[in-house]
Amino acid sequence: MLIPEGFYRYEIRRAGVLVAVEEVSLAAGRMAGARLAADGANRHEVEAELAPDGAIARVALRYRRGMFKRDAVYAAVEETLRGSVSAMAGRNEVIVKLGRFRELDADLVICRALIIARTRARGQSRFTGRIAVIDPNTLVAASSKQTYARQDAAGLNWRHEARMGETEEIELDAEGRIVRMRDGWGVETRLASFAPPGPE
């Protein structure tokens, strides 16, 4: 595994006020996590199967807000990400192009950690390319060009540019876990706790 397996808990704050908590379990070949708004209004859930190289190969997502719910399933098939989104009585098919490294961001912190870990494993200090991004509210995937760039020689500080002028500062620990992220709108995400997996 490119980053430590175990149980991650992140706290997301805006101007010091807790707005959401994100909890993720990462194990060999799989990842499951959820982000819950502090007021309990909405919940974003992700379950994914990982390829041997750490790329997300298949992902199922759920969004809940009150009585409203939406579900989606996607799979990386050759050069595309294919799936469907179901809400109320409707279902829509979605197909988007994957980049050459088949990166996918399902809007959890662990997804960014995997992208950086895979970039480091390739020996790159900078990655600019197409990433399939799944919107946490609509669960619709879209492809966008993004940049991850190392900011220090140790490779523990990275800058992520999702769009022109839309950046995040990302800090890793020595084992590749994201311990802090901060964006241009003052939203800060911190690793509140980590626990390795227990014995089988």
FENNOR-V261320 format. One record per residue. N is the residue number from 1. RES is the residue in one letter. NEAR is the number of other ideal C-beta (glycine too) atoms within 8 Angstrom. Layout:
BEGIN
N_RES_NEAR + N_RES_NEAR
END
This chain:
BEGIN
1_M_7 + 2_L_8 + 3_I_11 + 4_P_10 + 5_E_8 + 6_G_10 + 7_F_11 + 8_Y_16 + 9_R_11 + 10_Y_13 + 11_E_11 + 12_I_13 + 13_R_12 + 14_R_10 + 15_A_5 + 16_G_4 + 17_V_6 + 18_L_8 + 19_V_9 + 20_A_10 + 21_V_12 + 22_E_16 + 23_E_10 + 24_V_14 + 25_S_10 + 26_L_13 + 27_A_8 + 28_A_5 + 29_G_5 + 30_R_10 + 31_M_13 + 32_A_9 + 33_G_13 + 34_A_11 + 35_R_13 + 36_L_10 + 37_A_10 + 38_A_8 + 39_D_4 + 40_G_5 + 41_A_6 + 42_N_9 + 43_R_11 + 44_H_12 + 45_E_10 + 46_V_14 + 47_E_9 + 48_A_13 + 49_E_9 + 50_L_12 + 51_A_9 + 52_P_4 + 53_D_6 + 54_G_11 + 55_A_13 + 56_I_14 + 57_A_9 + 58_R_10 + 59_V_14 + 60_A_11 + 61_L_15 + 62_R_11 + 63_Y_15 + 64_R_9 + 65_R_8 + 66_G_5 + 67_M_3 + 68_F_7 + 69_K_9 + 70_R_11 + 71_D_12 + 72_A_15 + 73_V_10 + 74_Y_15 + 75_A_10 + 76_A_14 + 77_V_6 + 78_E_4 + 79_E_4 + 80_T_10 + 81_L_16 + 82_R_9 + 83_G_12 + 84_S_9 + 85_V_13 + 86_S_8 + 87_A_9 + 88_M_3 + 89_A_2 + 90_G_6 + 91_R_7 + 92_N_7 + 93_E_7 + 94_V_13 + 95_I_7 + 96_V_10 + 97_K_9 + 98_L_14 + 99_G_11 + 100_R_6 + 101_F_9 + 102_R_8 + 103_E_13 + 104_L_16 + 105_D_11 + 106_A_11 + 107_D_11 + 108_L_11 + 109_V_12 + 110_I_13 + 111_C_12 + 112_R_13 + 113_A_13 + 114_L_14 + 115_I_13 + 116_I_14 + 117_A_12 + 118_R_14 + 119_T_11 + 120_R_10 + 121_A_9 + 122_R_7 + 123_G_4 + 124_Q_7 + 125_S_5 + 126_R_9 + 127_F_10 + 128_T_7 + 129_G_10 + 130_R_12 + 131_I_13 + 132_A_15 + 133_V_13 + 134_I_15 + 135_D_10 + 136_P_8 + 137_N_6 + 138_T_7 + 139_L_13 + 140_V_10 + 141_A_13 + 142_A_8 + 143_S_12 + 144_S_9 + 145_K_7 + 146_Q_13 + 147_T_10 + 148_Y_13 + 149_A_10 + 150_R_9 + 151_Q_7 + 152_D_7 + 153_A_3 + 154_A_5 + 155_G_10 + 156_L_8 + 157_N_12 + 158_W_13 + 159_R_12 + 160_H_12 + 161_E_11 + 162_A_9 + 163_R_7 + 164_M_4 + 165_G_5 + 166_E_8 + 167_T_10 + 168_E_12 + 169_E_12 + 170_I_13 + 171_E_11 + 172_L_14 + 173_D_8 + 174_A_5 + 175_E_6 + 176_G_12 + 177_R_12 + 178_I_14 + 179_V_8 + 180_R_10 + 181_M_12 + 182_R_9 + 183_D_10 + 184_G_7 + 185_W_5 + 186_G_8 + 187_V_10 + 188_E_10 + 189_T_13 + 190_R_9 + 191_L_11 + 192_A_7 + 193_S_7 + 194_F_10 + 195_A_6 + 196_P_7 + 197_P_7 + 198_G_3 + 199_P_2 + 200_E_1
END
